[in-house]
Amino acid sequence: MFLQLEVLDVQGGASGYKACVEHLRFYSDGKPIMDHEIIKRPPNRPWIVKLPVPMKVDGYAFVCGSREEFLPVSWIVFGSPTGQVWREVSAMTDCVCRPGSTVRVPLGHGVPDMLRVIVVKAKGLPNTEVSNHQGVSDTYCRIWLDGKPETKVATQVIQDSLDPAWKERIMLRGYKPGDHLRIAVHNSNFGTTIKTTVKDDLLAVATIRSDRINHFGGFEGEVDLLAPAGHAPLKKGAKIWLKLRPHNHNFISRSMCADGAKEADWLGDRVP
């Protein structure tokens, strides 16, 4: 059994450097297929991989190598029982890849219905504490899918920090391609054990629109934070860092049941 990954187009950046596809790996039941033979690989494109026996392949992954910037990559995957007659099994056009990011693509398991979010950190948040003995804001982040308030989930509270590092992974179920992600950063007035959007101060807000959440690669990077309506503008440079990956829960459940499967390795969403 043969699988072929062909990179159709890799556009160059401002410096003329082009991204490259590295570390290609196919998966079966959530486990990487290790005993395959690589017949051809870049720069002799395309990749052609020979599997030892016919087997179910339920996903593949590769690293988009780059030095400087986000670059669009297009590719197509073919399968063949003999290596003579090929048929298309997966394709993507103009996937914008972050330098060094891992692109993971499930096969045959429907559209994404959950969104995994890593809330990494924020900086430049305002202080709303009124006295010096209270320190500065005790900050936490609440995220949800736009128009779906039932999906709201909050991070832990980081005490006395205007540059909090939450480094927390959150799963939002009920996601559909086209959903925007809403973000709100609060100051907890009840310490680290209780969070409420009614009495807690709203410090900053942001939205990641759906066109920035790639179907395969998700989103990874910084987002500008804005002041809530009616508040003074935030200081220049107020930002939050997140990492998003759409997934299908049926596929993830099966993958996680596989012997030796490590969630962070498969999902490509290790907490920094």
C-alpha positions in Angstrom: 0.0 0.0 0.0 1.4 3.4 -1.0 0.6 7.0 0.1 1.8 10.1 -1.7 2.0 13.6 -0.4 2.6 16.2 -3.1 3.2 19.8 -2.3 1.5 21.7 -5.0 2.5 25.2 -4.2 4.7 26.9 -1.6 4.7 30.7 -1.9 7.8 32.6 -1.0 7.9 35.4 1.6 9.3 38.9 1.3 12.9 37.7 1.5 12.3 35.1 -1.2 12.6 32.2 1.3 10.1 29.4 0.8 8.6 27.2 3.4 9.2 23.5 3.2 7.3 20.4 4.4 9.3 18.2 6.9 8.8 15.2 9.2 5.8 13.7 7.4 4.0 11.0 9.4 0.9 9.0 8.9 -1.3 7.6 11.7 -3.4 4.5 12.2 -5.9 4.4 15.2 -4.1 7.4 16.6 -0.7 5.8 16.6 2.1 6.9 14.3 3.0 4.3 11.6 6.6 3.7 12.3 7.5 0.7 10.1 7.0 2.4 6.8 9.5 2.9 3.9 10.0 6.3 2.5 10.7 5.8 -1.2 11.0 9.4 -2.2 11.2 12.6 -0.2 12.0 16.3 -0.8 13.8 17.9 -2.6 12.8 15.0 -4.9 9.1 15.8 -4.5 6.6 14.3 -3.9 6.9 12.2 -0.7 6.0 8.6 -1.4 5.5 6.3 1.6 5.2 2.5 1.3 3.3 0.9 4.2 4.3 -2.7 5.1 0.7 -4.1 4.8 -2.7 -2.7 3.9 -4.0 -0.8 6.9 -6.5 1.9 7.9 -4.9 5.3 7.8 -6.9 7.9 9.8 -4.7 10.9 9.7 -1.4 12.5 8.8 0.8 15.3 10.0 3.8 17.3 8.9 5.9 20.2 10.1 5.8 23.4 8.0 9.4 24.6 8.1 10.0 28.3 7.7 12.2 31.0 9.0 10.4 34.2 9.2 6.7 34.5 8.5 3.4 32.9 7.9 3.4 31.3 4.4 0.5 29.6 2.5 1.0 26.0 1.5 -1.1 23.8 -0.8 -0.9 20.0 -0.9 -2.7 16.9 -2.0 -2.5 13.3 -0.7 -3.0 10.3 -3.0 -3.4 6.6 -2.1 -2.7 3.5 -4.2 -2.7 -0.3 -3.4 0.0 -1.0 -5.9 1.8 2.3 -6.6 0.5 2.4 -10.2 -3.1 3.8 -10.0 -3.6 6.7 -7.6 -6.7 8.4 -6.2 -7.0 11.5 -4.2 -7.8 11.1 -0.5 -7.1 14.5 1.0 -6.2 18.0 -0.2 -5.8 21.6 1.0 -5.3 24.9 -0.8 -3.5 27.9 0.7 -3.2 26.7 4.3 -1.4 29.5 6.1 1.2 27.8 8.2 3.0 29.3 11.2 6.8 28.9 11.0 7.7 25.5 12.5 4.1 24.6 13.2 2.7 21.1 13.0 -0.2 20.6 10.6 -2.4 17.6 11.5 -5.2 16.4 9.3 -7.7 13.6 10.2 -9.1 11.5 7.4 -12.7 10.3 7.1 -14.1 11.6 10.3 -16.3 14.5 9.4 -16.0 18.2 10.0 -14.6 19.6 13.3 -17.1 19.8 16.2 -14.8 20.9 19.0 -12.2 23.5 19.4 -9.2 23.0 21.7 -7.8 26.3 23.0 -4.5 26.9 24.8 -4.7 30.3 26.6 -1.0 31.0 26.9 -0.5 34.5 28.4 -1.4 38.2 28.2 0.4 41.4 28.8 -0.4 45.1 29.3 -3.7 44.6 31.2 -5.1 47.5 33.2 -5.2 47.6 37.0 -8.6 48.2 38.6 -7.7 47.7 42.3 -8.4 50.9 44.2 -5.9 50.7 47.0 -2.2 49.7 47.2 -2.7 47.0 49.8 -4.8 45.1 47.4 -1.9 44.8 44.9 -2.9 44.7 41.3 -5.6 42.9 39.3 -6.2 39.2 39.9 -6.7 38.2 36.3 -8.4 35.4 34.5 -9.6 34.8 31.0 -13.1 33.6 29.8 -13.6 32.3 26.3 -16.6 31.1 24.4 -18.0 30.6 20.9 -19.8 33.7 19.6 -23.6 33.3 19.9 -23.2 30.2 22.1 -23.0 31.4 25.8 -23.3 27.9 27.1 -19.7 27.2 25.9 -18.2 29.7 28.2 -15.1 28.4 30.1 -12.7 30.3 32.3 -9.0 29.8 33.2 -7.6 29.9 36.6 -7.0 33.2 38.4 -3.5 34.6 38.5 -3.1 36.8 41.5 -1.5 40.3 41.3 -0.5 40.1 37.6 -1.0 42.5 34.7 1.0 40.1 32.5 -0.5 36.7 33.5 0.8 33.4 32.1 -2.1 31.0 32.3 -0.7 28.2 30.1 -4.1 26.4 30.3 -5.8 24.1 27.8 -9.5 24.3 27.4 -11.9 22.4 25.2 -15.0 24.0 23.6 -17.7 21.5 22.4 -20.3 22.5 19.9 -17.8 24.2 17.6 -18.6 24.6 13.9 -16.4 25.9 11.1 -17.5 29.6 10.8 -17.7 30.2 14.6 -15.9 33.2 16.0 -14.0 32.9 19.3 -14.8 35.5 21.9 -12.3 36.5 24.6 -12.8 38.5 27.8 -10.2 39.1 30.5 -11.5 39.9 34.0 -10.2 41.0 37.5 -11.5 38.6 40.1 -12.9 40.4 43.2 -13.3 37.1 45.0 -9.8 35.7 45.1 -8.9 32.6 43.2 -11.9 30.4 44.1 -14.9 32.2 42.7 -15.3 33.9 39.3 -18.4 35.8 38.2 -18.9 38.1 35.2 -21.5 40.0 37.2 -19.3 41.5 39.9 -15.8 41.0 38.5 -14.2 43.9 36.6 -14.1 43.4 32.8 -10.5 44.5 31.8 -10.2 43.7 28.1 -11.9 41.9 25.2 -11.0 40.4 21.9 -12.4 38.3 19.0 -10.8 35.8 16.8 -12.9 35.7 13.6 -13.6 32.4 11.9 -11.5 33.3 8.8 -8.4 33.3 11.0 -9.1 29.8 12.4 -7.8 27.5 9.7 -9.7 24.2 9.2 -6.5 22.1 9.5 -3.9 24.2 11.2 -6.1 26.2 13.5 -4.6 29.5 14.8 -1.5 30.3 16.8 -0.3 33.7 17.8 -1.1 37.0 19.4 -4.3 39.0 19.4 -4.7 42.7 20.2 -6.8 43.3 23.3 -9.3 46.1 23.3 -11.0 48.1 26.1 -14.6 47.2 26.8 -17.2 49.6 25.6 -17.3 52.8 27.7 -13.8 52.3 29.1 -10.6 54.2 28.5 -8.4 52.8 25.7 -5.8 50.2 26.8 -2.1 50.9 26.8 -0.4 50.3 23.5 0.8 46.7 23.2 -2.0 45.0 25.3 -2.2 41.5 23.8 -3.1 37.9 24.5 -1.5 34.8 23.1 -3.6 31.7 22.2 -3.3 28.5 20.2 -6.5 27.0 18.6 -7.0 23.6 16.9 -10.4 22.4 15.5 -11.0 18.6 16.0 -13.7 16.0 15.6 -14.6 14.5 19.0 -15.3 11.0 17.6 -11.9 10.9 16.0 -10.2 12.2 19.1 -12.0 9.6 21.3 -10.8 6.8 19.1 -7.3 8.2 18.9 -7.0 8.6 22.6 -8.0 4.9 23.2 -5.1 3.7 21.1 -2.3 2.0 23.0 0.6 4.4 23.6 -1.2 7.5 22.1 -0.2 10.7 23.8 -2.8 13.4 23.6 -0.5 16.3 23.3 1.6 14.6 20.7 -1.4 13.7 18.5 -3.2 17.0 18.9 -0.1 19.0 18.4 -1.1 21.4 21.2 1.6 21.1 23.9 1.2 23.8 26.5 4.2 26.1 26.1 
